Amino acid sequence: MSGGRSVIVIGAGLAGLCCARTIQRAGHTAHLYEASDGVGGRVRTDFVEGFRLDRGFQVLFTAYPAIRQELDLDALHLRAFDPGAQIYWNGRAHPLTDPLRRPSEALATAASPLFGWSDKLRVPRLVAAVRGQSVAEIFAMPDRTMETYLREFGFSAAFLDRFIRPFYGGIFLERDLQTSARMFAFVFKMLAEGQTALPEQGMGAMGRQIADDLAPDTLHLNAPARELIRRNGRVTGVTLEDGQTVQGDAVVVATEADNAARLTGQAIPVTWRVSTELSYALAERPTRAKAILLFADANAFLNNATVISNVAPSYAPSGQHLLTATVLGDPNLDDSELDRRTRAELAPVFPAARTETWTLLRVTRVPWAQFAQTVGAYDRRVRQQTDTPGLILAGE
């Protein structure tokens, strides 16, 4: 787009924000219209009774190329998780760490009964394999499920069941291991090459940082789009819900898939993963660990839990602590039953804690938590440049 074009961007999630900023930095005009009262889309942080609550369990992988390109990580004042995890299996918690990063804990990991020596020796080989591939090479490799990929590598059922399913269940929001092997290898590489962290001011700080770079008066909140304006087969603007019409040389739709399909009239083949998050205020922390707690038993109700304020103390008011627990999907249970089952599952994990004294701050059901990254998804992605002149897709 040369000659100082004018572009309309619909949706101020991370994709829309980055798109608008890229357009403005290239010397064009971009106006960004967002239906809600804030930026970030699904990556937002709310204040509830003095606590910072992200909308679902989210973390930042510092090695992501897009993260390094789009964000000033130093300005986010990141707080890192400890590498590895605590895995609750068969009635007790087992530490599992990266011996290269935490050599002092290597012995405990080596002695873990979770899986055998053959699996423990294969992990460094897998690390070396993915670190030896570029991102482009990973996404060009023959695709299959991550379960097939890991079994081809020789990992046992115990390793898959007691580590991979809960750990990557927290990332991909599914424990069936049907996610693309390409995406698994990419994430494994990112974990091996960087940190897992939280911004001091919550995950929503990422969107706010990008929004602060936009030109004045080009971000418009509480401005939902009603329909696209078309003229002679070309998209030329948008009509907002309040009846206002905005004209431009091009329109970028950067919304969730269902809204993008409604606005564009195009079939957008995206299946979504759902998650449910319970957030608790605690007067006393049940552990000082900065690692994620995983539930490896096949009949576990929870997938993972974390004392978030151990990692980022700014998530909780002084003298209090924040624990979050994640259920995959959206169980057909009301909030009180979700709360009861969550406390019941956490009680034996923290036997010295009085879970009945915890205060439930919020239950967050995230219907659009993440799109399913299935086999072949990166061969058949919806093209950003559509067949309709003036219309571009971003995000999912």
VMD Tcl script that draws the C-alpha trace (Angstrom):
set ca {
  {0.00 0.00 0.00}
  {1.96 3.01 -1.23}
  {0.99 6.66 -1.36}
  {-0.34 7.08 2.16}
  {-3.36 4.79 2.12}
  {-6.07 4.74 4.75}
  {-6.82 1.38 6.38}
  {-9.57 0.36 8.81}
  {-8.71 -2.39 11.31}
  {-11.59 -4.14 13.09}
  {-10.64 -5.74 16.41}
  {-8.04 -4.56 18.94}
  {-6.73 -7.94 20.01}
  {-2.99 -8.49 19.70}
  {-3.29 -9.21 15.96}
  {-5.28 -6.04 15.25}
  {-3.02 -3.90 17.41}
  {0.15 -5.17 15.71}
  {-1.47 -4.74 12.30}
  {-2.49 -1.13 12.95}
  {0.92 -0.23 14.34}
  {2.72 -1.86 11.37}
  {0.56 0.11 8.94}
  {1.20 3.38 10.76}
  {4.93 2.75 10.95}
  {4.92 2.23 7.18}
  {3.59 5.76 6.73}
  {-0.09 5.02 6.19}
  {-3.16 5.86 8.26}
  {-4.80 3.12 10.30}
  {-7.91 3.52 12.43}
  {-8.63 0.68 14.84}
  {-12.21 -0.11 15.98}
  {-12.81 -2.32 19.01}
  {-16.19 -3.54 20.26}
  {-15.20 -3.75 23.95}
  {-13.94 -1.18 26.43}
  {-10.27 -2.14 26.21}
  {-7.50 -3.57 24.08}
  {-5.95 -7.03 24.04}
  {-8.87 -9.25 23.01}
  {-8.54 -12.52 24.92}
  {-5.26 -11.34 26.42}
  {-6.62 -8.94 29.04}
  {-6.15 -8.48 32.77}
  {-8.93 -7.39 35.13}
  {-8.70 -5.93 38.64}
  {-10.87 -7.83 41.12}
  {-10.66 -6.87 44.79}
  {-7.07 -5.72 44.34}
  {-5.97 -8.84 42.41}
  {-4.85 -8.95 38.78}
  {-6.79 -11.69 37.04}
  {-5.87 -12.69 33.51}
  {-8.72 -14.03 31.42}
  {-7.79 -17.68 31.69}
  {-4.39 -19.16 32.50}
  {-1.92 -17.46 30.18}
  {1.85 -17.18 30.07}
  {4.37 -15.46 27.83}
  {7.09 -17.48 26.05}
  {10.01 -15.10 25.66}
  {11.50 -17.05 22.74}
  {8.50 -16.53 20.43}
  {9.82 -14.65 17.37}
  {6.70 -12.45 17.21}
  {7.01 -11.60 20.89}
  {10.59 -10.45 20.42}
  {9.63 -8.49 17.31}
  {6.56 -6.71 18.65}
  {7.20 -6.13 22.37}
  {9.71 -4.36 24.58}
  {10.20 -7.23 27.03}
  {12.32 -5.18 29.43}
  {9.51 -2.67 29.83}
  {7.12 -5.47 30.82}
  {9.27 -6.31 33.87}
  {8.82 -10.04 33.37}
  {8.62 -12.49 36.25}
  {9.76 -15.98 35.26}
  {8.37 -19.36 36.28}
  {10.84 -21.93 37.49}
  {11.66 -24.40 34.69}
  {9.86 -27.72 34.99}
  {6.75 -28.58 36.98}
  {5.31 -30.23 40.06}
  {3.34 -33.28 38.93}
  {0.62 -34.62 41.20}
  {0.21 -38.32 40.47}
  {-0.83 -41.32 42.50}
  {-1.45 -39.32 45.65}
  {1.72 -37.21 45.83}
  {3.56 -34.39 44.10}
  {6.72 -35.17 42.15}
  {9.20 -32.45 41.14}
  {10.33 -32.44 37.54}
  {12.85 -29.87 36.39}
  {15.32 -29.11 33.62}
  {18.67 -30.35 34.99}
  {20.56 -28.07 32.60}
  {18.87 -24.99 34.08}
  {18.43 -26.23 37.65}
  {21.35 -28.62 38.29}
  {20.68 -28.50 42.05}
  {17.40 -30.34 41.44}
  {18.74 -32.85 38.93}
  {18.93 -35.66 41.49}
  {15.26 -35.35 42.46}
  {14.27 -35.43 38.80}
  {16.49 -38.43 38.13}
  {14.92 -40.32 41.03}
  {11.36 -39.53 40.00}
  {9.14 -42.64 39.61}
  {6.96 -40.92 37.01}
  {8.70 -42.65 34.11}
  {11.82 -44.63 33.41}
  {15.41 -43.87 32.51}
  {14.86 -44.44 28.81}
  {12.41 -41.50 28.74}
  {14.69 -39.31 30.86}
  {17.54 -39.88 28.43}
  {15.35 -39.20 25.40}
  {14.35 -35.73 26.62}
  {17.82 -34.17 26.00}
  {17.84 -35.82 22.56}
  {14.48 -34.22 21.77}
  {15.75 -30.86 23.01}
  {18.80 -31.14 20.76}
  {16.65 -32.18 17.79}
  {14.26 -29.22 17.93}
  {16.98 -26.71 18.79}
  {18.85 -27.94 15.74}
  {15.90 -27.08 13.48}
  {14.86 -23.62 12.39}
  {11.23 -22.58 12.83}
  {10.80 -22.80 9.06}
  {12.16 -26.35 9.04}
  {9.81 -27.38 11.84}
  {6.74 -26.12 9.98}
  {7.94 -27.78 6.77}
  {8.34 -31.26 8.28}
  {5.75 -33.98 7.50}
  {2.85 -33.42 9.85}
  {1.18 -35.95 12.16}
  {-0.25 -35.83 15.66}
  {2.06 -34.97 18.51}
  {1.32 -38.40 20.01}
  {2.57 -40.12 16.85}
  {5.61 -37.84 16.75}
  {6.56 -38.61 20.36}
  {5.96 -42.35 20.01}
  {8.17 -42.35 16.92}
  {10.82 -40.74 19.11}
  {10.50 -43.71 21.45}
  {8.76 -42.15 24.46}
  {6.70 -44.49 26.64}
  {3.02 -44.33 27.50}
  {3.99 -43.40 31.07}
  {5.90 -40.35 29.85}
  {2.99 -39.26 27.67}
  {0.38 -39.83 30.38}
  {2.23 -38.42 33.38}
  {3.95 -35.44 31.80}
  {3.03 -34.64 28.21}
  {-0.77 -34.84 28.57}
  {-1.10 -32.49 31.56}
  {1.78 -30.16 30.64}
  {0.77 -29.63 27.04}
  {-2.88 -29.87 28.02}
  {-2.27 -26.55 29.74}
  {-0.78 -25.14 26.52}
  {-2.98 -26.63 23.79}
  {-6.07 -27.17 26.00}
  {-6.42 -30.83 25.02}
  {-4.99 -34.00 26.54}
  {-5.68 -36.37 23.63}
  {-2.38 -35.33 21.97}
  {-4.08 -34.68 18.64}
  {-2.37 -31.32 18.15}
  {-0.09 -30.91 15.14}
  {3.41 -32.30 15.67}
  {4.71 -29.16 13.99}
  {3.11 -26.94 16.61}
  {4.30 -29.22 19.41}
  {7.89 -29.14 18.14}
  {7.72 -25.35 17.76}
  {6.46 -24.85 21.33}
  {8.99 -27.37 22.69}
  {11.73 -25.39 20.94}
  {10.44 -22.12 22.40}
  {10.40 -23.62 25.90}
  {13.95 -24.90 25.45}
  {15.28 -21.59 24.17}
  {13.54 -19.06 26.39}
  {11.68 -18.43 29.61}
  {8.05 -18.83 30.59}
  {7.02 -15.61 32.28}
  {4.34 -13.14 33.34}
  {4.44 -9.36 32.87}
  {4.51 -7.62 36.25}
  {1.25 -5.81 35.46}
  {-0.52 -8.86 34.02}
  {-0.80 -10.32 30.53}
  {-2.95 -7.37 29.49}
  {0.15 -5.18 29.66}
  {1.21 -6.54 26.26}
  {-1.79 -5.07 24.46}
  {-1.54 -1.80 26.35}
  {2.12 -1.46 25.38}
  {1.33 -1.80 21.68}
  {-1.71 0.50 21.94}
  {0.48 3.20 23.49}
  {2.53 3.23 20.25}
  {-0.48 4.02 18.05}
  {-0.96 7.48 16.61}
  {-3.24 9.75 18.68}
  {-6.98 9.44 18.11}
  {-6.70 6.31 15.95}
  {-7.92 3.77 18.55}
  {-11.70 3.72 18.99}
  {-13.15 1.65 21.85}
  {-16.79 0.65 22.39}
  {-17.17 0.78 18.62}
  {-18.49 -2.58 17.36}
  {-18.70 -3.16 13.61}
  {-22.14 -3.94 12.19}
  {-21.29 -4.67 8.56}
  {-18.75 -4.06 5.84}
  {-19.44 -1.50 3.12}
  {-19.07 -2.89 -0.38}
  {-19.03 -1.00 -3.65}
  {-18.60 -2.56 -7.08}
  {-17.32 -5.80 -5.54}
  {-14.77 -4.07 -3.34}
  {-14.79 -3.53 0.43}
  {-14.52 0.21 0.99}
  {-15.36 0.69 4.65}
  {-17.42 -0.33 7.65}
  {-20.70 0.63 9.28}
  {-20.53 0.69 13.08}
  {-23.38 -0.34 15.38}
  {-24.17 3.30 16.14}
  {-24.77 3.91 12.43}
  {-21.53 5.75 11.77}
  {-19.86 4.85 8.46}
  {-16.09 4.88 8.02}
  {-14.45 4.76 4.60}
  {-10.98 3.51 3.75}
  {-8.79 2.03 1.05}
  {-8.81 -1.37 2.76}
  {-10.38 -3.12 5.74}
  {-8.57 -5.62 7.95}
  {-10.85 -7.94 9.96}
  {-8.95 -9.09 13.06}
  {-11.74 -10.53 15.18}
  {-12.59 -14.01 16.47}
  {-13.51 -16.44 13.72}
  {-17.29 -16.33 14.26}
  {-17.44 -12.54 14.03}
  {-15.05 -12.52 11.08}
  {-17.31 -15.01 9.28}
  {-20.36 -12.84 10.03}
  {-18.74 -9.66 8.73}
  {-17.08 -11.15 5.65}
  {-19.60 -13.81 4.67}
  {-16.72 -16.26 4.27}
  {-16.47 -19.73 5.77}
  {-13.59 -19.67 8.24}
  {-12.80 -23.27 9.26}
  {-11.68 -22.81 12.87}
  {-12.49 -25.14 15.77}
  {-12.05 -23.70 19.24}
  {-10.69 -25.00 22.51}
  {-12.44 -23.92 25.70}
  {-11.07 -23.48 29.21}
  {-12.43 -22.63 32.65}
  {-10.36 -20.78 35.24}
  {-11.00 -20.47 38.97}
  {-9.15 -17.74 40.88}
  {-8.75 -17.79 44.67}
  {-7.53 -15.27 47.24}
  {-5.43 -16.87 49.98}
  {-4.28 -15.42 53.30}
  {-1.47 -17.97 53.46}
  {0.29 -19.52 50.49}
  {0.29 -23.32 50.44}
  {3.65 -23.52 48.65}
  {6.50 -21.23 47.67}
  {7.01 -22.99 44.34}
  {7.15 -20.90 41.19}
  {6.40 -23.89 38.98}
  {3.10 -25.01 37.54}
  {1.31 -27.87 39.32}
  {0.04 -30.56 36.93}
  {-2.58 -33.22 37.60}
  {-1.50 -36.41 35.85}
  {-4.12 -38.92 37.02}
  {-6.42 -39.98 34.21}
  {-9.56 -39.07 36.18}
  {-8.27 -35.68 37.40}
  {-10.80 -32.86 37.36}
  {-8.16 -30.12 37.16}
  {-5.46 -29.94 34.54}
  {-3.16 -27.48 36.31}
  {-2.94 -24.98 39.16}
  {-0.42 -22.31 40.16}
  {0.15 -19.89 43.00}
  {0.48 -17.04 40.52}
  {1.63 -14.53 43.13}
  {4.69 -16.70 43.86}
  {5.79 -15.94 40.30}
  {4.55 -12.35 40.10}
  {3.81 -10.88 43.56}
  {2.18 -7.86 41.89}
  {-0.81 -10.07 40.99}
  {-1.99 -9.96 44.64}
  {-2.35 -7.21 47.26}
  {0.27 -7.04 49.97}
  {-0.16 -9.86 52.48}
  {-2.37 -11.94 50.21}
  {-1.77 -14.59 47.58}
  {-3.42 -15.62 44.31}
  {-3.98 -19.22 43.23}
  {-5.51 -20.15 39.89}
  {-6.77 -23.56 38.76}
  {-7.66 -24.62 35.23}
  {-10.30 -27.06 34.00}
  {-10.12 -27.99 30.33}
  {-13.35 -27.33 28.48}
  {-16.49 -25.96 30.09}
  {-18.00 -28.59 32.40}
  {-21.78 -28.57 32.67}
  {-21.51 -27.39 36.30}
  {-22.52 -24.21 38.05}
  {-19.89 -22.07 39.74}
  {-20.55 -23.47 43.22}
  {-20.04 -27.07 42.07}
  {-16.91 -26.10 40.12}
  {-15.62 -24.47 43.29}
  {-16.45 -27.49 45.45}
  {-14.72 -29.94 43.13}
  {-11.67 -27.72 42.73}
  {-11.17 -27.33 46.47}
  {-11.67 -31.09 46.95}
  {-8.95 -31.87 44.39}
  {-6.51 -29.32 45.79}
  {-6.99 -30.26 49.46}
  {-4.83 -33.44 49.40}
  {-2.17 -31.65 47.35}
  {-1.79 -29.04 50.10}
  {-2.71 -30.99 53.25}
  {-1.55 -28.21 55.59}
  {-3.66 -25.58 53.84}
  {-7.18 -24.75 54.94}
  {-8.84 -24.67 51.53}
  {-12.20 -23.82 53.14}
  {-10.78 -20.39 54.06}
  {-9.90 -19.53 50.46}
  {-12.05 -16.87 48.81}
  {-13.27 -17.58 45.29}
  {-12.66 -14.37 43.35}
  {-13.98 -15.38 39.96}
  {-14.85 -18.26 37.65}
  {-13.76 -17.37 34.11}
  {-15.17 -19.44 31.25}
  {-13.23 -18.74 28.07}
  {-15.17 -20.06 25.05}
  {-12.62 -18.71 22.54}
  {-9.49 -19.63 24.48}
  {-7.48 -21.04 21.56}
  {-8.12 -22.48 18.13}
  {-7.47 -26.20 17.67}
  {-4.09 -26.57 15.98}
  {-4.73 -29.91 14.36}
  {-2.71 -31.92 11.86}
  {-2.34 -30.01 8.60}
  {-3.63 -26.75 10.07}
  {-0.56 -24.94 8.79}
  {-1.11 -26.27 5.26}
  {-4.69 -25.04 4.98}
  {-4.75 -21.78 6.89}
  {-7.21 -19.16 5.71}
  {-5.30 -16.78 3.48}
  {-4.93 -13.26 4.83}
  {-5.33 -11.73 1.39}
  {-8.85 -12.71 0.35}
  {-10.43 -12.88 -3.09}
  {-12.43 -9.75 -2.23}
  {-10.56 -6.56 -3.16}
  {-9.97 -4.32 -0.16}
  {-10.53 -7.09 2.42}
  {-7.74 -8.63 4.51}
  {-7.97 -11.14 7.38}
  {-5.72 -11.16 10.44}
  {-5.52 -13.23 13.63}
  {-7.09 -16.67 13.41}
}
mol new
graphics top color blue
foreach p $ca { graphics top sphere $p radius 0.5 }
foreach p [lrange $ca 0 end-1] q [lrange $ca 1 end] { graphics top cylinder $p $q radius 0.2 }
display resetview
